[in-house]
Amino acid sequence: MSQLARRDFLNGVALTVGGALLSPRDAFGLGLDDPARGRASYPPSLTGLRGSHAGSFEVAHALRDGSFWATAGAPSDTGESYDLVVVGAGISGLAAAWYFRQAAGPSARILILDNHDDFGGHARRNEFRVGGRTLISYGGTFAIDSPAPYSAAASALVAALGVEVSRWPRMFERGLYRGLGMSAAIFFDRETFGVDRLVQAPAGIAEPGGATSGPGQPDPLAAFLAGAPLSELAGRDIGRLFKSPVDYLPGLDDRTKKARLARMSYADFLLLSAGCHPDVLPLFQARPHSLYGLGIDAVSALDAWGLGLPGFIGMNLESTAGPGMGLDARPGPRSPFLHFPDGNATIARLLVQRLIPRAVPGRGADDVAVARVDYARLDRPGPARLRLESTVVRARQASEAARVEVDYVRSGRLQRVRARNCVLACWSSVIPLLCPELPEAQREALAYATKVPIVYTNVVLRSWRSFHALRVSQAHCPGSFHTSVGLDLPVRVGSYRPPRRPEEPIVVQMMRTPCRPGLPAREQHRAGRQELFTTTFDTFEHNVRGQLTRMLGAGGFDATRDILALTVNRWPHGYAYQYSSLWDPFWIDGGPLPCVAARQPFGRIAIANADAAAYAYTDAAIDQAHRAVGELVRRT
């Protein structure tokens, strides 16, 4: 059981740790952001259960369950009227407001409503104050990154915000951990593999790539297998998958092979086509989690090939996409990569700065990345306003055709605003509840977008000596509660400098995807979502402490001494659902895409979100905002 004060986590109190832990009140520094001292909380610095936090989803769940309108009463008219109301302050919603201002001019009146206490949607920022130093991390969207180059519209927006994606090599201290003798590893847990063991692992095992060695160097795969707690048969088959140029679908041409691979899971490919022992499966089961929120039981073998998983070196597959191939796995040019310390929360901040300059200080991306947002200014009178903790429950065409009425709940009160235009930049699955007048076919298409649940947990450690002692900077943990654990990427931006010495405090990122192997993909996502809503903070903390202790104990890690803070970014409605050749017949056989039917405008109401592209990336959110605003402008 934690010796940290439970209420400090559950109440989301900002963390300030100077020296040794004293009393909970002193240790967690009820200081600048302490409501008890009459100052507003600063959302990025709140700890405990974040993401879809308590207070952000209860009204929406009552709406879903059919109980909301029974007691809601009539809305109170605020008397406010806008040119545009945006529902959702994620990147798509913020981008929609930005595009609308570009089209309508700087005096256009815009209101953005969001149910959370922070903006950015999944592009969420976590801050920790440790001994007079601020540590920044991400609680959701990780980077500017995409399986395909950004569109002209998305690229232009990023450039207009002053983000230079070409500077990534200058921001990232690529050789920091490697220079300290640290590398990737696999953590084998005793429940899955019979023993707890941390084993350094070559590329292809712990991360994408081939497990190869240079001339005269020892074979890294052989060294890994020698130390891994795997059966002799499993070790033999894993070695064969990486090293033997066997064609497991002989006699077929490239197109036919890819069509076969598209219709079988990677797990089935390993067992049935490659003839592997079942003990091989647990090692690879969680490898697709970070992309699909699913394991190899629910990801196609064709996608596994595209993602660099082993078993295909003798298949002679051409470097072209196959039928029904997932967007993440397709070969071809990718977008440039850039990661701010807070992920794409800096993109959200830059958009807010363009809309409400007085709320976000700074003169460019470097300043904004380290700035302290003035949340009190977000909803002050002005051309654009951002109103947080406001859950929209209805958006409908008013009796006069040129008006939309938007009802929302804030502080327990049902209120109404009016607008000439509305962009619904919330989850597609909630839109039928907000607009029951939508055609039934569109409602069904919207409901098809089953969100992928995911958890990003940030743990602040007093030091990372235990990682250094074990020569590990990140670990894949295929059988553990969190399936990935890694030290924060060492990124420099503006005045922000990452921890560079093992004795310094650092943020450790851990990820969990609560899937249910054996079920169809969308049923796995539904089951995982229910799990997240019922998992307590105590459970998350218990598992974090236990997993890190089991992984790092041999390096001197002590959870009671070393863990200073814990923020669990819980996203029951996380990634946009991406179509799969295994689960979505229209994706491989051809046919109308549900996302296209779902995103059709309805009067003066347009739809913008990553769901509308069935594509879980920031450029999709931007592109859909651009499309939605274009639809509204053309109707003006």
N, C-alpha and C positions, 0 to 999 in steps of 0.2 A: 504494500500500500504506500502511496506517495506520502512523503513528509511535507510536500508543498501544500499550501492552504487551498483546499478544494474550492472555497467560495471565490478566491481570486481568479481561478480559471473560469468557473461557471459564470461569474459576473463580468468576465471579459476585462479585467483590470489591466492597464498597461504595465509592462515589465520594466523595472529599473534595478539592475543588480550591480552593486559596486564592488564589494569584496566578498567575504565569507557570508553564507546565509545566516541571517539573524532571525528575528521574529518574522512571521509571514508578512506583517504590514510593512516592516522595514525592508525586507528582502524584495518585495514586489513593488515597493516604492509607490504608495498611493500619493502620487505627486501631480504633475501637470495635467493628467487626464483623469483625475479622480472626481467622479460626480459628487462624492461626499463633501468635497471642498468647493462645490458650486461651479465647476468648470465642465464644459461639454467633453464627452469622450471623443477620442480621435480614432475613427474606425480602423485604419490600418494597424494600429498598435493593440487592438483588442485580441486577447488570447481565448483559449477554450474552443468550443464548437463554433466555427465560423462557416463561410460558404453560405449555404441555405440555413441561416441561423434561426433560432427561436424568435418568433415575431414576424418572420418574413413569409411564412407559408400557411398559417392557420386560416386566414380569410379565404385564400384560394382553395384550401381543402374543404372548407364549408361550402363553397360554391360548387366544387366537384361533387360533394356528397348530397347536394340538393337541399341543404338546410339553411343556406345563407338568406335567401329572400323571404323566408318565413318570418324572420324577426328584424329584417333590415330597416323597414319603414321607407319613407320617401327621402330622396337625397336633398341635402341642403345646397341651394344654388349659390356658388361663390361669386357669381356675377362676372367671372373672368371669361374672356373670349380671346382666342389665339388664331393665328394663321395656321399653326400646326401643333398638334399634340402628339408626342411620341410616347408609346407605352413600352418601357424597357430602356434602361440606361447602360446596356452592354455596348460593345463596340458597334454593332449594327445599328442600334438606336442612336448613339452619338453620331455615327457617320451619317445617318439619315438626316439628323438635324443640321449637320455641317453642309451636306449637299443641298438641302432646302434653302439654307441661307445663301449659298452660292447662286441659286436660281432666283430667289425672291428678293435678295438684297439684305444689307445689314440691319435694316429696321424691322424685318419680319419678326413677328411675335411668336415665340416658340416656347412650349412647356414640355419638359421631359419628366415622366413619372416612373418611379421604380419602387418595388416592394422591399428592397433591401436597405440597410443603413449606410451602404457605400455604393458608389457607381463602378462601372466597368464590367458588370455581369461576371462571367468566369475569369475575366482578366483582373484578378484581385491581387492586391498588394498586402503583404505582411511586414510590419516593422517591429523591431525589438531594440530596446535601449539597454545596453549592457555596459556598466562601468563608464558612463560618459560617452559611449560610442553607439551609433545606430547601425544595426544590421538590417539589411533589406532582403526580402525574398519574395517568391511568387506563390500565390495560392490557387492558381488555375492556369490560364493560357500561358504557355511557356515562351513562345518566340515568334518572330516573323519567320515563317517557314511554311512551305507548302509543297506537295508532290509535283506541282506544275508551276511554271512562272506566273507571277502576279499579272492580272489583267492590266490594261492601260489605265482603267479607272482607279483600281486599287493602288497601282504604282504611283499614280499622280497624287492621290491623297497622302500616301506615306511621305512622298517628297515634299508636298505642301506643308506638312507638319514639321519639316526640318530634320527628318530621320535619314541619315546616310547609311544605307545597309552595307556599303562597301567598306565601312570602317571596322567591321567585326574583328578582323585579325589584329587590329591595334587595341581593341578593348579587352580581348580575351587573353589571359596569361596561360596559354595552351600548355606550356611545359612545366608549370608550377609543381603539380603533384608528381609527374613523371620524374622531375629533377630531384625529388625527395625519395625516389625509389618506390613510389606507390603506383598501383595499377588496379584493374578490375578483378573481381572475385565472384565466386558462387558460394552462397551460404546454404549448406545442406542441413535441414532440420530433422530432428530425430523422429518426429511423427511420420514424416514422409520417407526418409532415407535410413532410418534406424539409428542415427547418431547425429549430434550437432557438430558440424565441421565447416570451417571457412577455408576455401581452397582458391588460390590465385588461378585465374582462368584466362586462356587466350581469346582473341577475337573469334567470333562465331559461336562461342559458348556463353559468355557473359554479355556480349554485345554483337551487333551485326558484323559480318566480315568472315574471312576465311582463316582457319586455324593453321597458319603456315609459319615456317621458320626460314631464316636466311641461311646462306651457305656457311657451313661449319658451326652453326648454332644448334643447340639441343632442340629436339622436337617438343614444342610447347603443349601439343595435344597429348602426347605420351606422358609428359610430366603431370599434366592435369589428371588424366585417367588413373595414374598411379596413386594419386592422393585422394581421389574422390571415393566416397563410400557407395560405390555402385557394384552390382554383381558382375562376375566375369563375363557373362553373356551380354549384359548391357554395355559394358566397356568395349567389348569386341565389336558390337553393332554400331556404337557411336563412332569408333575409329573408322569403320567401313563407310559410314555416311559421309565423313569428311574426306577420306583419302581414296576410296575405290571408285574408279570411273565406270560404274555399272549403269546400264540403261535399264531402269525398272519398268519401262513400257516399250519393250523392243518391237521392231517391225512397224511402228506407226510414224507418220510424218509429223512435222512440227505442229500444225494446226490441230490434228487429231489428238496428239498428246496433251496439248493445252486444254482442249475441250474436256478430256478425261480428268485432268488435274483440277479443273474448275468445278467439277461435280463431286469431288471427294474431299473430305477434310484432311488436313495434314496428319492428324492422328491415324486416320485410316490408311493414308499413303505409307506411313512408317510401318504399320502392322501388316497390311495386306499386300502392298506393292513391294516395299523394300524388305519385308520379312523380318522386321526387327522384333526383339524380345519386348514384351510389355513394360519391362523395367526401364526402357528407354524413355517412355512417354513423360514421366514426372519431371525429367530434366528440362524438357522443352515446353511443358504445358503452359506456362505463364508468359512465354516470350512475346506473344502478340498483345498482351494486356494494355500496354501504354498507347497503342494505336486503335484497337478495336474494342477494348473492354471485354474481351473474350479470350479463351484459351485455344489451343490447337485442335480441340474437339469441334470447334465451331468456325474455324477459319479454313478456307480452301487451300489445298496443296499448291494451286497455282499462285495464290497470294504468298504462300510460304516461300516458294521459289523466288518471287519478286522481292521479298524482304530479306533474302540472303540466308535463309535457314538451310541446313545441310541435306544432302541426299540427291542433288541434281547435277553434280559435276559430270556425270557420264550420260546425261539425258540429251545432250546436244540441242538444247532449246535455243532458238534465235532470240536476240535481245529486242523483241517486240511484244506488245501487249497481247494477251489472249482473251477469249470471250469471257465476259463477266468478271474481268480482273478488277480488284479493288483499286480505288484511286491512289491509295498510299503505296501500293506495290508495283504500279506500272513503271516500266523503264522510261527513261527520257530525261530531259533537262528539268531541274527543280528551280524553285525560287531562291534568291539569295537568303542567307540565314543571318539573323541578328537577335541576340538575347540581351535584354536589359536585366539588371538585378531583380526587378519585380516582374519579369516576363513582359507581357503586353499591357500591363497596367499603365506603363508610361505612355503607350499609344492612347489609352483612354484619357489620361490626364492631359495630353496635348490637345485632344479634341475638346475637352471641357474648357481648356484655356482659350481656344479659339472662339468658343461660344460665350464664355463668361470670364473674361480676362481678369477681373478683379479677384476671382476665387483661387487662381493658380499662379503664383509668382514665378518669375524667371523669363529669360530671353531666348531660350532654345531648349532642345531636348536634354542637354546636359544639366541645365538648371532645373527643369521640370522633374527630371528623374530623382532628384534629391530634395525637392521643395516640400514644404508642408502646406497642404491644401487648406484653405480657409472654408470649411464646410458651412459656416454660418452665412457665407455670401452666396451660396449656390441658388437660393430661392428668394433672393431680394429682387425688388422690382427692376426690370430692365428688359431689353429685347428678348433675351433667352433666360429661362429659369429651369433649374433642376430640382425636383421635389422628391426627396427620398422617403422611405417608410410609408409609401402610398401604394396600396394594392388596388389595381384597376379591376372592377367587377363587371363592367359593361361598356361597350362602345357601339353606338348605333346611329344610323342615319336619322336625323331629326325630321320633323314634319316638313320643314323647309328643306328642299333637296340640297342646298349648298351648305348645310351645317351638320356636324357630328357632335353628339352628346357623349361625354366620357364621364362615367361615375367611378369613384374610387373611395377606398376607406383609408383614413389617416387618423391615428389616435382614437380609434373606435367610432369615428364619425363618418357617415356616408355623405360624400360631397360630389358636386357636379361642376364640370367646366365645359365650355363649348369651343369648337374650332371649325375652321373652314376645311381642314384636312386632318387626317389621322394616319399614323404609321404604327402598326402593331409589330413591335420589335421584341416581342416576348416569345416564349416557347410555342411552337405550332400546336402542341397538344392542348394548350389552355384556350386557344382562340375560339373553338366552338362554344366554350362556356361564356365567353365575352360577347360573342355575336351569334346568338341562337338563330337569327334570321338567315344565316348563310345557307346556300343550297346543300342538300343532304350529301351529294357526291363530294362537295368540297370539304364538308365536315369530316367525312370518312377519310379523305386524303390527308387532312391535317392530323387526324388521330393516328395515322400510320407512323408518324415520326416519333417512335419510342426512344426517349433519351437514354444515353449510356451513363450509368452511375459511376462515379469515381471519387477518390479521396486523395487530396494532397496534404500530407502532414508535415509541418515544419517543427523541428526540435532544435532548440538552442542549447549547445553544449558549452561548458566552461572552457574546454580545450578539445583539440582533436589528437591528443597524444596517443590515444588507444588506436586510432586509425593508422597513425604513422608507425607505431610499434609493430603493427601487423602488416605494414606495407600495402594497405588497401585504401583506395579513394572512393570506390563505389562497389556495390554488390548486388547481384541479381539473386533473389531469394524465392525460388519457384514454389516452395511449399509453405511459406510463411504468411502471416496475417498481412503484412506489407510485402509486396513482391519486389520492390526495389528500394535501396538505401544508398544515398550518396552525399558526399560533401558538396556544399554549394559551389557552383561554377565560379572560378575566380575572374570576375569581370570588373573593369574599371570604367566609370563614367562620371564626368564632371569631377566633383570633389570626393566622390565615393571610391574607397579603396577596399578590396576584399581582404580577409585574413590571409596572411602569408606564412605565418609561423605556427607550428603545432600547438604551442602553448596559448595561442589566442582563442577567444570565443569564436564560434562559428555556427552557422545554420546547417543542419542536416535535413535533406529532403527525403521523405518516404512516401511511396504511392501504394494505394490499394484499389483494386477493382473487384467489387463483390459479385462475381459471376457465379453461375450454378452449372458446372459442366454436366453435359448430358441432355440439357433442355435445348430447344430451338433458341436462336440468338435473342429474339425479342422477348421471349419468356425469361431468359436469363437476366435481361436488363430489368424487367419488371420485378423479379424476385430480389435482385440486388438493390433496387430502389427502396423496396419495403424494408430490407435489412438495414439500410443506412438510417432510415427514419426511426428505427427502433433501437439502434445501437447507442448506448450512453457514452458520455465522455469518459467515465470510469473505465469502460471496456477498452476504448482507444488508448487511454493512458497505460492501463495494465499491459496491453499488448506491445506498446512502444517500449516500455521499460524492459519487459521480458525479452523481446526480440533483440534489442541492442545489447543487453547483458549476455545473452547466449552467443551473439556474434562476436562481441568485442571484449568479453571478460578476460580472455587470455592476454589481451593487450593492456590490461589494467583498468578497464572501464568500470565505473561504479555509478549506477543510475542515481542513487541518492545524492551523491556528490556532484556528478557531472551534468545532469539535466537541470537547466535553469528555467526553461519555459517550453510550452507546447501549444501550438495552434493547429487545430484539425479543420481543414477546409473541406467540408462535406458537401458534395454535389450529387444529390439523388437524381437530379435532372442535369446531367453533365454534358458530354459530347453530343453533337448531332449524330443521329443514326445514319450510317453510310451503307449503301446497298451492297449485297453479297450474292455471289453466284450460288451459294448453298441455300439461301433462305428467301430470295426474291426472284421468282421466275422471270419477271419482265426484264431484269437486269442482264440475264444471260440469253434469254430467248427473244428479247425485243418486246416492245410494247410501251404504252404511256407510263411516265414516271409519276408516282404520287406527289412528289414535291412540286411538279409543274402545275398540277391541278390544284394543289393546296395554296399556292401563292397568288392566285388570281385576285385582282382588286375587286372590291365590293363597294360600289358607289364612290364615296370620297375616302374610303378606308383602304389602305395598301398594307402589304405584309412584307417584313424584312427580318430575316434571321438566318443563321447557318442552316437551320432545318429546311429552309426554302431551297437550298441547293443540295441537301443530303450530303453535306461535305463539312467536316468538323475542323475548319481552319479559319483564321482571321480574314484572309482574303475573300472567302466565301461570304462572311458577314458583311464586309465592305461592299462587295459586288451586289449583294441582294439589297442593300440600302440604296445604292445607286439606281438599281432598277425600279425599286418602289417609289422613290421620289420622282423619277422620270415619268412613271405612270400618273402620278398626281399632277405634275406640272403640265402634262399633255392634256389633262382634262380641264385645266383652268381656262 
